[in-house]
């Protein structure tokens, strides 16, 4: 075995430049594969983290404009959701709906405590809002059913809003009263979210906002959680039934997708999983083909080696060397070149992804009303390293196999006559 490695080392040493250029192509191929996988993982991890912060079994219903005439009414009507739609969502689907809520806005309200004030929108919500959105209670409590039933004048402030209002006086916000447009609200809790850098909403009970600000029975959107909907087909069937119920209330064609918009997080998640699978396959295909160019180079260099050593192989066979020993020599040399340079490329690729993780990891995009992670933890795990290692060994074997087979078929008498 020592003789084998000495022989491989001698061959590589005699052809340093040729070996380096060939190995560089292999290193570049595996480097690009690792970098592409790391970048893909960064996108996938960001999506998974965003999804984990929200209830995947939730549906949000938004109003829209009709695109079809119906029941003597023209298209282009604005559909305004109301309390009747909210009640039907709760009562008409007992097998599929768990908890129902709604949201309502009152914009540009000055909220003050002493000499300090902030200008925010009031957001009326139900208790289930905290379950379906990326909102976490930071102190105190959130809106509860008693607040809704009794139309209490209570408010939950963003933690940053509370710092502005109460920070200078070092006062605990919980239990204090703030003035919101001339109405006193008691602070019962603080919340944190993954929203924009500046807080934009103060949260109060939905029923309180609807009554105090004369919203009638209107609402901005409905949000509810579902059960027993485990596939994309199940969700599509439920959505069709839901459109039919709301269509009866609001007099629009149930097949009119523009009348109301359903944001179904579960079906969006399933579709995204398909896209992620396609992305992974595409990355491996691109990486493998990039690596293939280097492997072809290794195969070519081994063919040249075989041709240059034809005379040597003839002498070996004439002295009784078995074909298996020559086959083994060529394949081991090929695998050695491929693996050594492949690992150099792999280490460089992992180093780059770790640097990218330090500089760009947990990147977010701020869209004003919300903030979402676009890039998170763009690194590769040990499984990818193992897969890449196996790929290198297989590729090196294949690269050396054909030149080795050619070397084995050399007849001693012809090899001895070769120049």
NORMO-V260616 format. One record per backbone hydrogen bond with DSSP energy under -0.5 kcal/mol. NH is the residue of the N-H (numbers start at 1). CO is the residue of the C=O. Records with the same first field share a line. If there is no record, write none. Layout:
BEGIN
NH: CO, CO
END
This chain:
BEGIN
5: 1
6: 2
7: 3
8: 4
9: 5
10: 6
11: 7
12: 8
13: 9
14: 10
15: 11, 12
16: 13
19: 15
20: 16
21: 17
22: 18
23: 19
24: 20
25: 21
26: 22
27: 23
28: 24
29: 25
30: 26
31: 27
32: 28
33: 29
34: 30
35: 31
36: 32
37: 33
38: 34
39: 35
40: 36
41: 37
42: 38
43: 39
44: 40
45: 41
46: 42
47: 43
48: 44
49: 45
50: 46
51: 47
52: 48
53: 49, 50
54: 51
56: 54
58: 55
59: 224
60: 263
61: 222
62: 60, 261
63: 220
64: 259
65: 258
66: 77
70: 73
73: 70
76: 66
79: 64
80: 78
81: 79
83: 217
85: 82
86: 82
87: 83
88: 84
89: 85
90: 86
91: 87
92: 88
96: 93
97: 93
98: 225
99: 225
101: 223
103: 221
104: 124
106: 122
109: 120
111: 109, 118
112: 110, 179
113: 116
116: 113
118: 111
120: 109, 118
121: 200
122: 106
123: 202
124: 104, 122
125: 123, 204
129: 126
130: 127
131: 128
132: 128
133: 129
135: 133
136: 192
138: 190
139: 190
141: 188
148: 144
149: 145
150: 146
151: 147
152: 147
154: 152
155: 186
156: 203
157: 155, 189
159: 191
162: 158
163: 159
164: 160
165: 161
166: 162
167: 163
170: 166, 167
171: 166
175: 187
176: 173
178: 185
179: 112
180: 178, 183
181: 110, 179
183: 180
185: 178
186: 153
187: 176
188: 155, 186
189: 155
190: 139
191: 157
192: 136
194: 134
202: 121
203: 156
204: 123
205: 154
206: 125
209: 205
210: 206
211: 207
212: 208
213: 209
214: 211
215: 210
216: 210
218: 215
219: 81
220: 103
221: 103
222: 61
223: 101
224: 59
225: 99
226: 57
227: 96
230: 228
235: 231
236: 232
237: 233
238: 234
239: 235
240: 236
241: 237
242: 238
243: 239
244: 240
245: 241
246: 242
247: 243
248: 244
249: 245
250: 246
251: 247
252: 247
256: 253
257: 255
259: 256
260: 256
261: 62
262: 260
263: 60, 261
264: 262
265: 58, 263
268: 264
269: 265
270: 266
271: 267
272: 268
273: 269
274: 270
275: 271
276: 272
277: 273
278: 274
279: 275
280: 276
281: 277
282: 278
283: 279
284: 280
285: 281
286: 282
287: 283
288: 284
289: 285
290: 286
291: 287
292: 288
293: 289
294: 290, 291
295: 291
296: 292
297: 293
298: 294
299: 295
300: 296
301: 297
302: 298
303: 299
304: 300
305: 301
306: 302
307: 303
308: 304
309: 305
310: 307
313: 309
314: 310
315: 311
316: 312
317: 313
318: 314
319: 315
320: 317
321: 316
325: 322
326: 322
327: 323
328: 324
329: 325
330: 326
331: 327
332: 328
333: 329
334: 330
335: 331
336: 332
337: 333
338: 334
339: 335
340: 336
341: 337
342: 338
343: 339
344: 340
345: 341
346: 342
347: 343
348: 344
349: 345
350: 346
351: 347
352: 348
353: 349
354: 350
355: 351
356: 352
357: 353
358: 354
359: 355
360: 356
361: 356, 357
363: 360, 375
365: 372
367: 365, 370
369: 367
371: 194
372: 365
374: 363
375: 363
376: 42
379: 377
384: 381
385: 381
386: 382
387: 383
388: 384
389: 385
390: 386
391: 387
392: 388
393: 389
394: 390
395: 391
396: 392
397: 393
398: 394
399: 395
400: 396
401: 397
402: 398
403: 399
404: 400
405: 401
406: 402
407: 403
408: 404
409: 405
410: 407
415: 411
416: 412
417: 413
418: 414, 415
END
